[in-house]
């Protein structure tokens, strides 16, 4: 749509139409079909600007004597400025030429780097982006599989805290929330079901940290809640979280606080276990 507008405007400019302006009454301006901007207020006497036989509208601005004096028009984009009203932004004259010159240099550079003709640059760039996204997804999948494969080792590393088997560890690899939750549930399932058990895992990702806590039934019988533990470990990582007694999770913005948060897990579990004994 914007391309069609740009083409039409430049076609009018090339025609070098005469631009004229005259004052008349509002009534006469409407009678001859002059256009007006929505929301504008006009007095009894208005200024009508005509561009050859192409345009007739109310306007109080300064204008060129002929359309060709504007030179080239390059439309940059559009934006909403109110309900049902949009604004088209464009460059004209030398500024438009300079913009197109920069675009030409950029496209030429990309074409040379990608070793394709200029008209094939968009298609080639899109192909590279698609391949990169696919590679990132595959990398995330492999990373998740690698971490999940370590569930047994994590379960075997459980510490005894006041009679509760506690796994509190930072998982490397930047797991997303869903994968971290799956890992915590997997590790919990590997703990002795006849013994109270709690799993608290944290993982750093993109400058943030996610954490998940899971408890088994025996731990919940001793009033050890995953929700309560998540609430306790959130402050050191500048985060928040919540959930149920059996599974809770959250996130924070201070990965450096992970070691302190994991130590708090053992402290909270020990206090709760001692109080329920």
C-alpha positions in Angstrom: 0.0 0.0 0.0 2.7 2.5 0.9 4.6 1.5 -2.2 1.6 2.4 -4.3 1.2 5.7 -2.6 4.9 6.5 -3.1 4.7 5.6 -6.8 1.6 7.8 -7.3 3.1 10.8 -5.6 6.3 10.6 -7.6 4.3 10.2 -10.8 2.5 13.5 -10.0 5.8 15.2 -9.2 7.3 14.2 -12.5 4.3 15.6 -14.3 5.5 19.0 -13.1 1.9 20.3 -12.4 1.4 23.9 -11.6 0.6 24.7 -7.9 -1.7 27.5 -7.2 -3.3 28.9 -4.1 -6.3 31.3 -3.5 -8.5 32.4 -0.7 -12.3 31.8 -0.7 -15.1 31.1 1.7 -15.6 27.7 3.3 -18.9 27.3 1.5 -17.3 27.8 -1.9 -14.3 25.6 -1.0 -16.7 22.7 -0.2 -18.7 23.4 -3.3 -15.7 23.0 -5.6 -14.7 19.7 -3.8 -11.7 20.9 -1.7 -10.5 18.4 0.9 -9.8 19.2 4.5 -7.8 17.5 7.3 -9.9 15.7 9.9 -10.1 17.5 13.2 -8.8 20.8 11.8 -10.7 24.0 12.5 -11.1 26.6 9.7 -12.3 30.2 9.7 -14.9 31.7 7.4 -12.2 32.4 4.8 -9.9 29.5 3.8 -6.9 29.0 1.7 -7.3 26.5 -1.1 -4.3 24.9 -2.7 -4.5 23.2 -6.1 -1.9 20.9 -7.7 -2.9 20.9 -11.4 -5.9 18.7 -11.9 -4.7 16.2 -9.3 -5.4 17.7 -5.9 -7.5 20.5 -4.3 -7.4 20.9 -0.5 -7.5 23.4 2.3 -4.0 24.2 3.6 -2.2 27.2 5.1 1.4 26.1 4.5 4.1 27.3 2.2 4.3 25.5 -1.2 6.4 25.3 -4.3 5.2 26.8 -7.6 5.3 23.5 -9.4 5.1 19.9 -8.3 8.5 18.9 -9.8 10.2 21.4 -7.4 9.6 18.9 -4.6 11.9 16.5 -6.3 11.9 12.8 -5.2 9.6 11.5 -2.4 10.6 8.4 -0.4 8.0 7.1 2.0 9.5 5.8 5.3 6.5 4.4 7.0 3.2 5.2 8.7 1.9 5.5 12.2 -1.4 6.0 14.0 -1.9 9.4 15.5 -5.5 9.0 16.6 -8.7 7.0 16.2 -9.0 6.3 12.4 -6.2 8.7 11.6 -2.8 7.7 10.3 0.3 9.7 9.4 2.6 8.9 6.6 6.3 9.9 7.1 8.5 10.6 4.1 11.7 12.3 2.9 11.8 14.7 -0.1 14.4 16.2 -2.4 18.0 15.8 -1.5 17.2 14.0 1.8 15.3 11.3 -0.1 18.2 10.9 -2.6 20.7 10.6 0.2 18.5 8.0 1.9 18.2 5.9 -1.3 22.0 6.2 -1.8 22.7 4.8 1.7 20.2 2.0 1.1 22.0 1.2 -2.2 25.3 1.0 -0.5 23.8 -1.3 2.2 22.2 -3.6 -0.2 25.3 -3.8 -2.4 27.4 -4.7 0.7 25.0 -7.4 1.7 24.8 -8.8 -1.8 28.6 -9.0 -1.9 28.8 -10.6 1.5 26.1 -13.1 0.7 27.4 -13.7 -2.9 23.9 -13.2 -4.5 22.5 -10.5 -6.8 21.0 -7.5 -5.0 17.4 -8.5 -5.7 18.0 -11.9 -4.0 19.3 -10.3 -0.7 15.9 -10.4 1.1 15.3 -14.1 0.3 18.9 -15.1 1.3 18.7 -13.2 4.6 15.4 -14.8 5.4 16.9 -18.2 4.6 19.8 -17.5 7.0 17.4 -16.3 9.7 15.3 -19.5 9.4 18.4 -21.7 9.5 19.7 -19.8 12.6 16.4 -20.3 14.4 16.3 -24.0 13.5 19.9 -24.3 14.8 19.0 -22.5 18.1 16.0 -24.8 18.6 18.1 -27.9 18.0 20.8 -26.6 20.4 18.2 -26.0 23.1 16.8 -29.5 22.5 20.3 -31.1 22.8 21.1 -29.0 25.9 17.8 -30.1 27.5 18.5 -33.7 26.7 22.0 -33.5 28.2 20.8 -31.9 31.4 17.8 -34.3 31.8 20.2 -37.2 31.3 21.9 -36.1 34.5 18.8 -36.6 36.6 20.2 -39.8 38.2 23.4 -38.1 39.3 21.4 -35.3 40.8 19.2 -37.7 42.8 22.3 -39.5 44.0 23.8 -36.3 45.3 20.9 -35.7 47.7 22.0 -34.5 51.2 20.4 -35.5 54.4 18.9 -32.4 56.1 17.1 -33.3 59.4 16.0 -36.6 57.9 15.0 -35.1 54.5 16.7 -36.0 51.3 17.5 -32.6 49.7 18.8 -31.9 46.2 19.7 -28.2 45.9 21.8 -27.5 42.9 22.4 -25.1 40.0 21.9 -26.8 36.7 24.2 -25.5 33.9 23.1 -25.0 30.3 20.5 -22.3 30.6 17.3 -24.4 30.8 14.0 -22.8 30.1 11.3 -22.9 32.7 9.5 -26.0 31.3 12.7 -28.0 31.0 13.8 -27.1 34.5 10.4 -28.1 35.9 10.6 -31.5 34.0 14.1 -32.1 35.4 13.0 -31.3 39.0 10.0 -33.7 38.7 12.3 -36.4 37.2 14.8 -36.1 40.0 12.0 -36.1 42.6 10.8 -39.4 41.1 14.2 -41.0 41.6 14.3 -40.3 45.3 13.2 -42.9 47.8 9.4 -42.4 48.0 9.3 -43.7 51.6 11.6 -40.9 52.8 10.9 -37.1 52.8 12.5 -35.6 49.7 12.8 -32.1 48.2 14.4 -31.0 45.0 15.4 -27.3 44.4 17.0 -26.5 41.0 18.2 -23.2 39.6 19.4 -22.3 36.1 20.9 -19.1 34.7 19.6 -18.0 31.3 20.1 -14.7 29.4 21.2 -12.8 32.5 18.3 -14.0 34.6 17.7 -17.1 36.7 14.9 -19.6 36.9 14.2 -21.9 39.8 11.9 -24.8 40.6 11.2 -26.7 43.8 9.5 -30.1 44.0 8.5 -32.2 47.1 7.4 -35.7 47.5 4.4 -36.9 49.5 6.5 -37.9 52.5 8.0 -34.3 52.7 4.5 -32.7 52.5 3.4 -34.9 55.4 6.1 -33.2 57.4 4.6 -29.8 56.3 7.5 -29.1 53.9 5.9 -27.0 51.1 7.5 -26.3 47.7 5.7 -23.0 47.7 7.2 -21.9 51.0 10.7 -22.9 49.9 10.4 -20.9 46.6 9.3 -17.9 48.6 12.4 -18.2 50.8 14.9 -18.6 48.0 13.5 -15.8 45.8 15.0 -12.7 47.6 18.7 -13.5 47.1 18.1 -13.7 43.3 15.9 -10.6 43.3 13.0 -12.6 42.2 9.6 -13.9 43.0 7.7 -17.2 42.6 4.9 -19.4 43.8 3.0 -22.5 43.2 1.6 -25.5 45.1 2.9 -27.6 48.0 4.2 -30.3 45.6 5.6 -28.1 42.8 6.5 -24.4 42.7 8.7 -22.2 40.5 9.8 -18.6 40.0 12.5 -16.4 38.5 14.9 -13.6 39.3 17.2 -11.0 37.8 20.3 -11.6 40.0 22.0 -14.8 39.0 24.9 -14.0 41.4 22.5 -14.8 44.3 22.0 -18.4 43.3 24.6 -19.9 45.8 23.0 -18.0 48.7 19.5 -19.0 47.6 20.4 -22.7 47.5 21.9 -22.5 51.0 18.7 -21.0 52.2 16.9 -24.1 50.8 18.7 -26.4 53.3 18.1 -23.9 56.1 14.4 -23.7 55.5 14.0 -27.5 55.1 16.0 -28.1 58.3 13.9 -25.7 60.2 10.6 -27.1 59.0 11.7 -30.7 59.4 12.8 -30.0 63.0 9.5 -28.2 63.8 7.4 -31.1 62.5 9.4 -33.9 64.1 
